[in-house]
Amino acid sequence: MTDPARPSPESLLKAAKKETRGRLKIFLGAAPGVGKTFEMLRQGAEMLRQGVDVVAGIVETHGRVETEALVGPFEILPRRAIERGSHTLKEFDIDAMLARRPRVALIDELAHTNAPGSRHPKRWQDVEELRDAGIDVLTTLNIQHIESLNDVVAGFTRVRVRETVPDAILDDAEIEVVDLPPDELIERLKAGKVYVPHEATRALGHFFSKSNLSALRELALRRAAQAVDRSLLDHVELVGASGNWAVGERVVVAVGDQPGGDALIRAAKRFADAMRAPWTAVTVETPRSATLGEAARTRMAAALKLATSLGAGIATVPARSVLDGLRAHILETRATAVVIGKSRRSWWFELRHGSVVDQLVRELDDVAIHVVPVSLAPAPDGETAVRRPSALRGIAAGLGMVAATTAGAVALHPIVGSNSIDLIYLLPIIATATLFGLRPSLVASLAAALAYNFFFLPPLYTFTISDPQNVVTLLVLIVVAVVASQLTGRLKREATIGARTASENAALAAFGQRLASVSDETGTAAAVCEEVARLLSVSTVLFARDDATIAPIGASPPDPTLGAIDMAAAEWSFDRGEISGRDSGTLTSSDWQFHPLETALGVLGVLGIAPDGSGDPVPADKRILFTTLLGQAALAHERLRLEANAREVGALKQRDDLRATLLSSMGHDLKTPLTAVVAAADALAAEHGESATTATLKGEARRLRRVFDDLVEMTRIEANALVVKREATDLTDAIAAAAHDLRAELVRHSLILDVPPTLPLVEADPRMLHHILINLLGNAAKFSKPGSPITVQARRLPDQMVLSVLDEGPGLPIGRETSLFDRFTRVDGDDMSGGTGLGLAIVKGFADAMGLTATASNRDPSGAAFSITWPEAGIRRIAE
C-alpha cells in the first residue's frame, strides 16, 4: 500500500467497472444562458460528422433561435406522453432510447424532475440507466443544482432550487465548464437571448445580479477543478505513477508528543485557509508510542482535539518510525504540502536519531515542507516524557535469568564444553528483550558477556582474556546479543501495535454489525453506550430530544448520576453541535464530556462519557477509535430517522392520494347536479318572481359551486397539471370581471378601484388571474363588516407591479401571514363563515404557476392586505 509505483487494486476494480458503463460528460454552467445546451449540441454535431451514432433524447431550446438551429441535424426521439387528469405532459422516453440504443445520447437538463408516472422521479436516474446499458451521455447542469452546493447558493442568491443532483454523479463524470463573464451574460439577458420575454422570471437586480453571477462562476470553476483533481488521482493510482500530481492543494500537519502542538495546529490551519485546501492532522504510532508518559499523551490528545475543532481530518499511521509513517501517508494521500514543527535539539541527539525534517526535505522532491519553529519547553517537575515503570524490574529479571543460565552452563560445561556455552547465553537475552524491552536486554547482554568471560574463558574467574581468539568470540557474542535484543524488542512492539489495531478493527466490525441488527432507537442507544463503555473503559449516557427537552435513552452502567450542570452541558451540545463539559471549552465543571451525533439531518443525539479516574475521557491512543465509534453511532441514528421518515412519507402519500381522489370525485361528480340546482332556481325566479327564498337558494348554490370549483382547481395544483397560457392582460378589465361575478357577495360593501389608467398591461393567464381575484375579493367580503369598503389597488414600482386587495376587517393573526396560504388553513372564526381553507392556497398555487408572488399582511390600524406582485420581466415587454 505504501509503494507509489504499484497500481492500486481499488483503482483497478473501479476502472474495470467503468469499462462496462457508458461515459457521462456534463456541461457545467454557473447560471442559465451561458451556452451549455449550445455547446452540447455543437460537440454532438461534431461527433455526427465523424460518423458517431448520436441521438437527441431531449433538448430544451427555450425558444432560442441559435439553439434551435443546431437541433436540425440530429435524430430526435419523440417524447413520451403522460396523462395527468385532463392534461397531457411530455417527458423523455427512456424506453425508446434503450430500444434505439445509439452510441451517444443527448439529454438536456440533468437535474429535471420527471412528471409523476415516469419510471424514475429524476432525470439523472434515467441517465444512470442509460449508462448501465452502455450508452454514452452528454448532458447539461447548472452549479446551483449540485446537492452539496444547494445551501451555499441559496445563502447568497436567496433562491433555493428544489431539483438537485447527487455529488456522486459528478464524481464519475467528465466535466466541461461552459463559462461566460457576468457582464456578457447580463447583456444576453437584456437582449432576450437567455429567455424569451414571457419566460423571464428573475429580475436583473436579484438572481442575475453581477455579484451573484460572479460567485456562481467561482463555484462552478472550483467544482470543476475538484473533479479534474479526483480524476487525475484516480488515473495516477491506476497506473501506479509516483508524485503528488496535484491540481488542488492537500495539506498534512505532523502532530507529535512534544510541547507546542497547539501552535503547530493553528499555523497549519492558517496555511490551509490561505491555500483554500483540505488538511489532515497525522500522528505516527511507533514502538516508542507505548512508552510515552501521561503528559505526552495528554498533549497529543489536546492537539488532535484542537485540529478537529478547526475542521481538520485526523489520521493515525502505525509505522516503525516517524519518518516511515509520514512518508507513507504523504505518498498515499498525494499531499502537496507538509507542516511540521522543529525544535532546537543538541547535535548529539540529531547524530543519534537524525532529523525528520531534513530527511523529508531530502526524500520528498515534489512536496513543500513548511517548518514551524517550536520551543521545547522543559518538562514540569515530576513529569517524564517516557514511562519506565518496569525498567528496573526488567533489568533485575534479566540479570536473574543470566545468573540462572550461568548456573546451568556451569553444570553443563563438562558435557558440552566451552565452545557451545556462548550460544546458551543468547537465551536469557532474547527472553529479556521479549518480556521487558530493549534496555533491560542490553543490560542482560553486558552481564552475559561478563559472566561468559568470568566463568568460561581462561584464565577462569578473572576478567582477563589470554587467547586472542576468545576476544573475538566475546565481541561476537556481545554484537549478536545486542542485535538480537534490538530485533526482538522491535518485533514485540510492532506485534503489540498490530494486535491492538486488529482488535480495534474487529471491535468496530462487531459494533457495526450490532447496530445494523437493531431497528429501534432505544436498542441502538443501548448498543452504543455498552460498546463505547467497554472499549474505552468509561461510563456512558446517550441523550435524545423528546419534544422540547432532552432525555437519556441509554446508559452504561444504568442509572447514571447527572446533575444540573451535566444536563446543561448536554443541552448545549444538542443545540450548538459542539463538544461541551469536562476538558472542553464550555461548562468544564461537569463530570461528563458530551459529544453531539451530527448527521446530514442535524444533531440527532448527544453521547456523554465520564472516565473512572481523573484522566482525559478519550486518551490520545483511543481518539481515532472513539471518533469512528461516534460516526457509526450517528449513522445508525440517521438510518433510524430516515426509515421513520420514509414510513411517514408513505403514509402521507397514501393519505394525499386518497384525498386527491376524493376531491376530484366531489368536484366533478357533484358539479352537474349543482348546475341543475342553479338552473332550477333561475327558472323559479323567472316563473314566480324574485323572492327571498329564491335569492337565498341562488346565492348559496353559487357559493357551493365556487367551493366545488376550488376543489377541482386544488386537485389540479397538487397534480402539477396546470398549463399556463400567458397573454397581455388589462388589470382594470380583470378586476371588473371578478367584481361582476361576485356582485351578490359585494352588494353589502362599497368597492373602491384605485387602479391608475396609465398602468401598462401585464402578462398573466386570464383564467388563473380571474380565480385569484375571485378568491381575494370573496375573502375580503367574508371577513369585512357590512358597509365597510373594499379597495382594489394597483401600483407600478421601479422593478415590479403590485396588485392589492385591502379590507377593514379584523386583520390576520400575528405570525400566520405565510401559513394562511397553506391548504385547509383557516383563521379563527372561519368555521362560522363556511370557509374551506382552500381559497388562499389556490391563490398561492396559481400565482406560483405564473411566476408571481402572493403575500399577506396587516393594515394599520385594522384590516388585511393581500397582494400579487409581477416582476419587471412580466411587464417590461408589454410596457414597451
N, C-alpha and C positions, 0 to 999 in steps of 0.2 A: 504493500500500500504506500510505502514511502519512496518507492523507486519511480522518479519522474519520467523515466524512459519506457515504462511499462504501460500499455493501454489499460484503461480502467474496465473491469468486467461489467460494471453497471452501464458504462457508456456503450459497450458492445451490444448489450441486450437492448438498450434504448434505440440504438441505430438499427438493429435488426427489426424491431417493432415498427419503426418509421418507414422502413422499406416496403412494408405491406400496406401502408396507407397512402392516400393522396396527399400532395403538398397543399399547404394553405399559405396564401400571400394576402396580407392585409394592407390596404392603402389607408394609412392613418392620417387624419387631419385634426387641426386644432378647433375647427368650427365648420358649420355648413358653408358651402360656397368656395372653398379653397381649391376645388377641382379634383376631388377623389374619384368620383364616377367618371369624369372625363379621362383621367389617367388610366383607370382600369380598362375602359373601352379602347383607349389608344394602344395599350400593351396587348389587349386581346386581339385587336385588328392586326398587329404586327405578327402575332402567332398564326393568325389565319393565313397571312401572306407566306409564312414559312411552311404551310401545309399541316399545321396542327388542327385537330378537330376541336373547335371551340363553339360552345352553345351558350346563349344568354338565357339563364333561367329566370331572372327578374332584374330589371333595371328601372330605377326611379329617376326620370329626367326632370321632374318638377317644372315642366314647361320650358326648359332652357333650350333655345334653338341650337346652340353649338353642340350640346349633348345629344339632342335628338338626331342630329346629322350623323353622329358616329354609330348609332344603333343599326343603321341600314344594312351593313354587310353581314350581320350576324343572323343565324337561325335563332328565332325567338320562340321558346316554348309557350303555349297558351297557359294562362293562369287557371287555377282550379276554382270553380265557383262553389261557395259555401252559403247555404240558405240560412238566414237568421231572421225568423219571423217573416215579415213581408218584404225583406230586403235581401239582396244578393251581394256577398262580399267576394272579392277576388284575392287569392293568395297564391304563393309559389307552389307549384305542383311537383313535390319531391318524387312521387311515383313515376311521373312522366320522365323526369330527369334520369332516374335509375334505369328505366326501360330504354331510354335513348343512349345512355352510357357514353358520353363524349370523353375526350381526353381531359378537357378543361371546361369548367362551368363558371359562368359569371353570375355571382349572387350579390346584389347590391344590399346595403344597409344591414350589416351583420347583427345589430342589436334589436332589430324589429321584433315586435311581439305578434305572433300569429293569431288569427281570428279563432274563437272557440270552435271546436270541431276539427281543427287541424291535427295531424299526427303528433307534432311536437308543439309545446307552447311558445318556444323561442326559435327564431331563425338560425341562431348559431348551432342549435341541436340538429336542424336539418343539414347544416354544413358538415357537422361531425359524422352524420350517417353517410353523406356522400363521400367523405374521405375514407371511411371504413370500407366503402365499396371500391376504393382505388381511384377515385376521380379527383383531379386537382381542382382547387377552387381559388378564384380571385374574388375578393370582397372588399368592402369599404367600412370604415368605422371612424367616429369622432372620439376624441380623447375623453369627453365627459361621460361616455358610455362604459368606460372601464370600471369594474366593480370597486377596486381599491381606491380609485381617484374620485368616486362619486361624491363623497362628503367634502373632499378638498375643493372640487369645482363649485359645489353648492355654497361653500363658505364665502366665496368672493363674487359669484355671479348672482346669488340669491335665487337661482333656478335649479331645482333638483329634478333630474331626469329619472323616469321610472324604468326605462329599458336599459339594462346593463348586461355586460358580457363578463364571464369569469376571467380572472387573470391567467388561469391555466391555459386558456385558448391562445392567448398571445405568446405564452412561453413556448408553444410548439409551432409557431408560425414565423414566416419571413415577413418582416415589417418594412414597408417603404413609406417614409413621411412625405406627404404632399403638402408643401409649405407655401405660404403666401404672407407677405408682410401685412400688418394690421391696416395700414393706410390704404393699400391696394384693395384689401377685402372690403373695407368700408366704402370705397368708391364703387366696387362691383355691386354692393348692396344698394347704394343710391341709384345706380343705373338700372336696377331691376334685373341683374344677372344672377342673383342668388335665389330669389323667389320671384314668381310672377306676383304682381302687386296684390292680388286678393288673398295671397297665402302668407304675406309678411305679418308675423305675429309678435315680433320683438322690435322694440324701438331702438334706434341707434344709441340713445342715451342709457340703455340698460344692458342687455346681454352683449350687444355688439359694440360696446364702448372700446376705445383703444386700450385702456388698461386691462380690461378683461381678456381681450384678444391676445395681448402680449403675454399675459400669464398662462393662457391656454396653449399658446405656441411653445412656451418654455416647457410646460408639462409634456407636450407631445414629443419634443426633441429629447427630453430626458428619458421618457419611457422607451423610445426607440433605441437610445443608447444602451439602456439596460438589456433590451432584447438582443442587441448585437453582442454585448459583452457575454451574455449567457450562451449564445450560440457559438461564439468563439471558444469559450471554455469547454463546451461540450465537444467541439472538434479537437481541441488540444488533448483532452482526456482520451478521446477515441484513438488518436494516432500515437499517443504516448509522448508528445513533444515536451521538451523542457522549457523553462522560462515562465514568467508570470502572464504574458500575453494580455495585458490589462487594457481594456477600453475605459473602464471606470476604476477609481481608486479603491483599495481594500486595505484597511489598517489593522495591524496586530500590535497589542501592547503586552510586553512580558512582565508578569507580576511575580515577584519573589517574596522571600520571607524577611528581607532587610527593612529597616525603618525607611520612611519616605515614600511608601507605596501610594498614599493618597495624593501626594503632589504629582507623582508619575501618572496616575489615572486622570487627574484634571488636565495635565498637559496633553495627554493623548486625546481627551475629549475636545480640547480647543483645536488641536491639529485636525482631527476628523471633521469637525464642523467647518473649518476653513476649507478643507478639501471636498466637503459635502459627500463624505464616504462612510459606508458602514464600518464598524470597528468591533474588535473582539479582544477581550482580556483573557490571556492564556497563562495558566500555571503549569509547570512541568513537574510531574511526580517522579522523583528519582529515588533510588535506595536510601539516599540521605534523608528523604522526607520523613521516614519512620522515626528518625532520631531528633526531630525538631522539638523544641520546647513549647510550652503552652503560650508564651508571649509571642513567639514567631507565628504560631498557628493563628493566634488572635489577629495579628497584623494582616496576614493573608486573607482571613475571613472579612475583615473590615474593608480591605482594598477591593475584594470581589463584590461586596455589598454595595460599595460606592459606585463601582463600574456598572452594576445592574441598574442602580437608581438613575444613572446618567444615560441609560439607553444602550449600553454595550451588550453584546453577547458574551458568554463566558464559556471557556473550554478548559478541560484538564487533560494533559497528554502524558501518559506513562512512558518513560524512557530511561535509558541507562544514565544519561547526563542531561543537563540543562541544554547544552548545545545541540545534542541529537534531537531532543524533543522539539525545540524551537525550529530547527531547520526542517524537520519533518512536517510540522504544522504549517509553516510558511509555504513550503512547496506544495502541500496538499491543497491548501486554500487559495493558492496563486496570489498571495498578498503582494501588494506593491510597496508597502511602507511598514517599517517596524519601529515602534517607540520603545526604548529600553533605557533603564537607569544605569548609571555608572557612578560608583563611589570611589573615593581615594583608598587604594589598597597599598600595602607595603610591597616592595619589589620581591621580597621573599615569598609573599602569598601568591603573587602572579607567576613567579617562577615555578612554584609547586602546582598551582591549579590552572594557570593560564587565564586569559581574559575572554569572556564570552563575546563581548562587543568586538574585540579585534578579530576573533575568529569568524564572526558573522560577516564583518566587512570583507574579509579575505575570500570567503566561500560564496557569498550571495552577490553576484555581479549586477543582477537586474533589480535588486531591491534597495530602496532608500532606507538607510539606517539613521534614525533620529535619536541622538543620545541626550538624555536629560540628566544633568548633574544631580546626584542625590547625596545629601550629607549623611555619613554613617555615624549616627549618634551613639555614644557609649550606652551600654545596657544599664538599666537601673540596678540598684543594689539588690542582690538576691536573684536577679534574672540571668538565666543562662540560655544561650541560643540553641543548645543541643541538650537533649535529655540523656543522662548517663546513669540511670538508677541501677543498672545491672552490670556496670563496668567492673567494679571491684569484685562483685560476686563471680563474674565470668573469669576474671584473672585468677581468683582463688581456685575456682573449679578446674581451670586449665592446668594450673600448677599441680593440683591434686592428681589429675589424670596423667601428667608427666611423671609424677612420683610413682603412681601405680604401675605405669608402663616400665619405669626403670626397675622396679622390684621384679616384675615379670621377666624383663630381659635378663636380669642377673640370674634368675632361676633357669632360664633357657640357654644361657650363654654356653654352658658345657656341651649342649646338644647341637645348637645351630652355628656356633662360632661367632666371631666378631663381624664378619662381612655382611651378615643379614640383619644385624641389630639396628643399623641406621634406618632401614625401611620400616621397622616396627614403630619408630618414633613418629612416623607420619600419621599414625592412627590418632593419638591424642590431639595433634594439631588440627586435623580435619574435623574431629569431633567438636573441638572448642570453637572453630570457625562456624560450624553448622549451628551450634546451640547458642553461642554468645556473641558472635560477630567478629569483625576484623581485628580490633585492637587486642582483645584477650588472646586471640590466636597468635598474634605477633609476639606477645609476651611468652606464650607457650612454646613458640618456635625457638626463641632465645634460650629458654630453660631446657628444652630438649637437646639443643646443641651443646650446652654446657654439661648436662648430665651425660650425654654420649661421650664427650671428651673426658670427663672426670672418671667415669666408671669403666670405659671400654677401650680407650686409646692409650697405649703405653707412652710414657710411664704412667701407670694407673694411679688413681686417687690424687692426681695433680691436674692442673690446667695447662701443663706443658705438653707439647706435641713433638716427639722426637723424629718421626718419619714424615718427610715432606709429602708423601702420598696420602697420609692421613689428613694433612692440612687441606688438600684438595677435596677429600671425601667430606670433611667437616663443612667446607664452604658450599659444596654442592647441596649438602643436607639443609643448610640454612636457606639457600636460594629456593630450593624445592619447597621447603616448608612455608616460606613467605608467599611464594606464588600460589601454592595450594590453598593457603588460608585466604588469600585475596579472592581467588576464583570461587571458593566455597561460600565465602561471605556474600559475594555479589549474587551468586545463583540463589542463595537463600532470600536475599532481599527482593530480587526480581520475582521469585516464586511467590513471595508474600504479596507483592503488588498484583501479580496475575491472579492469585487466588481471591483476593479481595474484589478485584474487578469482575471476575467471573461470578462471584457470589452476589454482587450488586446487580449485575445483568440478569441473573436468574431471578433475583427478588423482584426486579422491575417487570420481567416477563410474567411471573406469577401474579403480581399486582394487577397488570393489565388484564389477564385472563379472569381474575376475580371480579374486577369492575365490569367486564363485559357480560358476566353471568348474572349481574344484579339489575333488576328492572324497576326499582323504586328508589326514591330519594333517601329514605331512612336507611335502607340496606347499603346504598353507596356511601353514605356518610359513615356508617359503622366500619365498612371495609377500609375507607381512607384513614380513619382515626387509628384503627388497630394496626394497620401496616406501617404507618409513619411512626407510631409509638414503638413498634418492635424494631424497626431498622435504625432509628435514631436514639432509642432509649430515652424518650421524653414522654410527658403527658400531653394529650391532645384533646381538642374540642373543636367541633365544626358547627358554625352558625349558618342559618338560612333566614331569609326575610319572610316573616309571617305578617301579611298586611302592612302596617306602617312600622312594625317593630321587628327586631331580630331575635331569634331564639335558638338555643343549641338543639341540634337534631342527632348528634352523635358525639361520643367521647370515649377515651380510653386512658386510664380506667374510668368506669362510670361515675356519675355524680361529681363532676369537678367543682372545686371551690372557686367561685368567681365573685369578685367584689364590684363595687360601683365603678372604680377606675378601670377594671378589666372590661366591663360592659361598654364603657365609654370608648375605650380603645378599639373594641370590636366594631362599634358603630362608626367610628372614624374610618377604619379600613373599608367598611362596606360602602360608605358614602363617597370617599375620596379615591378608592382604589390604590391606597398606599399602605406600606408596612407601618405598623404602629406598635406601641407597647415597649416591652423590655429591649434594651440595646438598639432602639430606633431613635428617630428624632421627635417623636410625639408620644406623650403620656408614658414616659420612661419608668415611672414608678410602678407600673403594672408588673405583676409577676409573670405575665404571659406575653408572648410576641405573636402578633396577628398578621397573617398573610392573606391578601384577597385572592380569590379564584377568578381571575379575569378571563373573559371569553369574548367572542365577537358579539354576544348578546348583552355584554356588560358584566358587572360583578355578580356572580350567582351564589357566592358563599364566602365565608372567611374561616380560615383554619388557624387555630391558636395552638401554640406549642409552649411547653414550660419544662426546662431541664430539672432533673432531680437535685442538682447542686447549684453552684453559683457561676458556672461557666457559660459560654456562648450557647444559646439554644441550638444553633446549627454550626457545628465545628467546620473548619475550613475543608477538611478532607471529606466531609459529607455534604458540602454545599451543592455540588453538581447533582448528587443523588437526590437531595431534597427538592431542588428545582425541577427535576424530572418528575418526581412524585407529585409535586404541586401541579405541574402541567397536565399530567394524566388525570388527576382529580378534577381539574377544571373542565377537561374534555368530557369526562364522564357526566358531570352535571349539565354541561351544554347538550350532550346527547339526550339526556332525560328531558330537558326543557324543549328541545326540538321535537322529540317524539310526542310530548304532551301538546305542543302547538299544532303538530300535524293532525292529531286526533281532533283537536278543537276546530281546525280548519275544515276537516272532513265533515264534522257535524254542522258547522256553519254553512258549508256548501250545500249539504242536503236540505237544510232549512231554507236557504236562499232559493234553491231550485223549486222547492215546494211553494214558497211564497210567490215566486215569479209565475209559476203555473197558475196559482190561484188568482193572482192579479190579472193575468192575461185572460183567464176564463171569465172573471167578473166583468172586465172591461168590454169584452167582445160579446159575450152571451147575453148580458143584460142591457146592452145598448139598444138593441132592436125593440124589445118591449117598452123601454123607456121612451123611445121615439114615438111609439104608438100612443103612449100616455099623453105626451105633449100635443100630438095631433088631435086627440080626443078633447083635451082641454080647450084648444083653439076652436074646435067645432062647437062645443057647448057655449063658449063665449059668443060665437057668431050667431048661434041659433036663439039663445035666450038672453043675450046681452051680457056685458061685463058685470060681474058681481064680485063681492069679497071672496066668495068660495072659489070661483074660477081663477081669480087673480092669485090667490094663495096657491092653488093647485099648479098653475103655470109657473109661478116663481120657484116653488120647491122642486118642481120637475126640472127646470133649467139648472138649478143648483146641483141636483143629483146628477144631471147629465155631465156637468163640469167635473164632478167627483170621478165619474167613470172615465172621462177624458184624461184626467190626471193619472188614473191608474194605468191606462194604456200608454201614456207618454212615459211614465216612470218605468214601465216594463221595457220600453224601447231604449231608454237611457241605460238601464242596468245591463241589457243585452248588447250594448255598444253597437246598436243598429241604426244610429242616427246618420242621415245623409244630409249634409248642409248644402243648400243652394243659395249662395250669396248673390245679392243684386243691390243696385243702388236704391236706397230707401229714404223717404222723407219722414222724419220723426213726427212732424205735425199730422200727417195722414195716418201714421201708425197709431198715434195716441187717440185720434178721433175715432178710428175703427174700434179700438178696445173699449173706449168710453161708451160707444153706441151699443156694443154687446152687453155691457154691464149697466145699462140705463136703469134697470129695475133696482139694483143694489145701490146705485149712486143717487137715487131720487131724493134721499134724505140728506144729501150733502151738496155743498157747492164745490164745483170742480174749477180750479184756477189753473190756467195754462200759462206757464212762464217760459215760452219757447220762442226765442228771437227768430224772426222770419229770415234773417241773413245767415242762419246756420247752414253749413254745407250738408249734402247728403252723406249717409253712412252706408257701409257695407254690412248687410245682415240678411239672414234668411227671414223673409216676411212672416212665414207661418210661425217660426220659433219666437220671433220678436213679439208677435201678437199674443202668444201664450204667456210670455214673460210679463207683458203689460197687464193682461187679464188677471194673472195671479197677484201682481203687486197692487193693482187698484182694488181688487176684491179683498185683499188682506187689509189695506188701509181702511176700506169701508166697514169691515167687520169689527175692527178694534177702535174706531173713532166714534165719538158720541154723535147722536143725530144733530144735524145742523152745523157741525164743525166742518171747516173747509179741508179739502184735499188738494194739494198743489203738485202739479207735474212740472218739473223744472229741468231745463237743458242748458248747459254751459260749455262753451268752447274754450279750453285751456291750452297753454303753449304746446303740449305734446300729447293731448288726449281730449276726448269729449265725454262728458258725464251727463247721464240722464237719471234724474232722481224723482222718486215718489215720496212726498212728505205728508205726514199726518200730524194731528194734535192729540193723539190718544195717550195711553198711559206710558208708552215707551217700551224699551226692551229690558229684560233682566240683565243687570250688570254682569259682565264676564261671559255672556252667552251669545254675543253678537255673531260669532262664527259658527257655533254649533247649531244655530237656528236653521242653517241650510242643510242639516243632515236629514235623512229620511225619517218620517214619522215623529219628528220633533215638534212639540207644541209648547207655547208659553203657558204660564199659569192662567187658568181660567178659560183656556181654549176649548175645553170639553163642553162648556156651556154654549159655545159658538158653533159647534158641529164641525170643526176642522178635522182634516185627515192627517195633517202634518206632512203632506206631500207637495204643497204649493211652492214653498221656497226651495225645496230640493229640486223641483223641476226647473225653477228659475236658474239655479246654480248649474244644473246639468246642461240646459240649453245655452247658457252663457259660455260655459267652458267649450262646448262644441263649436261655437262661433268664434272662439278666441277672445272673448270678452271677460271682464271681471265683475263679479257680483259681490257687493259689500252691504253691511247693515251697520247703523249707528244710532245713537240717541240724539235728540234735538234739545236745545236749551230754550225755554225752561222745561218743556214736556213734548212728547211726541217721538216718532221714529222716522228715520230716513233710510230708504232702500235705493241703492244706486247701481247703475250699469255703466261700465266705463269702456269706451272704444280707444284703443291705442292709436297713435299717429298713423300707423300703417293702414288702419281701417278707414281712414277718412281722407288721406292725402290725395289719392288718385281722383276721387270724386270732387274734392275741393278745387283741384287744379283744372 
